[in-house]
Amino acid sequence: MQAGAHAPAGPGLFGAFFALLLVLGLIVGLAWLLRRLPGSGFRPADSLKVVASLQLGAKERAVVVEVGGRQLLLGVTPAGISRLHELPEPLPPVEPPKLPDLKNLPNFAQLLAQRLRKDS
């Protein structure tokens, strides 16, 4: 008698493909369900916005948040969050940093050659 002659056949390629589709469908379905549930945490709060943040230490930060038109300065530590101050007027909006024009940058090889000539 040969070894494995009475072993049942595996699910085959079709069964494995069907199981993969079933698992992917389950993942997509659960993600859709989590987005629909209130308080799921996937979408940002409309009335709460972080205006500015400053790292003060390894785990400590000062954060300005806007809630209902008011701006609050909060201290954030591993032990908790505390309100430090309510700002009387809102902070001015921060302009995004301007990126340099990459097309007009000097040639690195020319700058290096000039620098090496000056050092010699």
N, C-alpha and C positions, 0 to 999 in steps of 0.2 A: 504494500500500500504506500502511496506517495504522501509525503508530508504536505499538508495544506490542501489536499484534494477535497475535503469536506468543508473548507472555510467559506463563509458567505461572501458574495461579491460586494465590493464597496459601492458607494452611492453613484459613482461614475462622474463623468464630466458635467452632465446636465444637472445632477443633484448638487454638485459643488457650486456651479454657477447660480442655481436657484437660491441656495443658502446665502451666497454672497449678496445677491440682490435683496433678499429678505433683511439681512443685517443693515445694508445701506439704507433701505426704506425705513427701517426702524429708527436709525439715527436721524434722518431727515424729518421724520414725523415727530420725534421728541424735540428737536430743535424748533420746529414750527409751534408745537404746543407750549414750550417755554417762553417763546416770544409773545404769545397771546395771553399768558397768565399775568395778572397785575402784580407789580413788584418783583418782576423777574430779574431786574438788575442789568438787563442787556441794553436798555435805551437810557440815555441821560435824562435827568430831571429837567423839565423846562424852566422851573422857577429857581433853580440852584446853579450857580456858575462860579468857577474858580477864576478870579480876576488876576491874582499874582501869587507867587509862591517863592519863598526864600529858604534855602537850606541853612540852618544855624549850627548844626552839629551832625554827628553820625546818624542819629535817628530823630532829631528835632527839626521842626520847620515852623516858620511863620507863614500863614496863608490868609489872603484876603478873599472872602467869598461874598457874592452878591445874592441876597435872598429877599425877594419881594421889594426890590428897589432900594434896599439898604445894604451897605457894605460893612462887613464885620471883619476885624482882625482876630484870627484864631491862632492859638499856640497848639501845635500837634506834637505829642511825645508818645513814647510807647505806653505810658501810663494812662493816657487819655487825651481829650481835646478840651481846651478851655477858651472862653471868649476873653480876649485881652482888651479890646476897645471897639467901639462903634464909630466909624468914620463919619464926621459931620457932612462931608461932601465927597462924592465919588472920585476915585482915582482917575486921572486922565488915561484914555486908551493908549496902549503901547503899540507903537508902529513895528511891524515885522522888520527884522534886519534885512538890509539891502544886500543882495548877493553881488559879488564883483562880476563885471562883464568878462567872461572867459575868453572871448574872441580878441580882446585888446590886451591880454597879458603879455609881458615881455617873454622872449624866448629864453628858456632855462639854460640852454647851452651857451648862449651869448653872455648871460649874466654870470655864469660860472667862469667862463674864459676871462671876463673883465676882472672878476674877483681874484682869480689866480694871478693875473698880471700885476695887480696892485700889491699882492702879498710878496711877490718875488723881488 
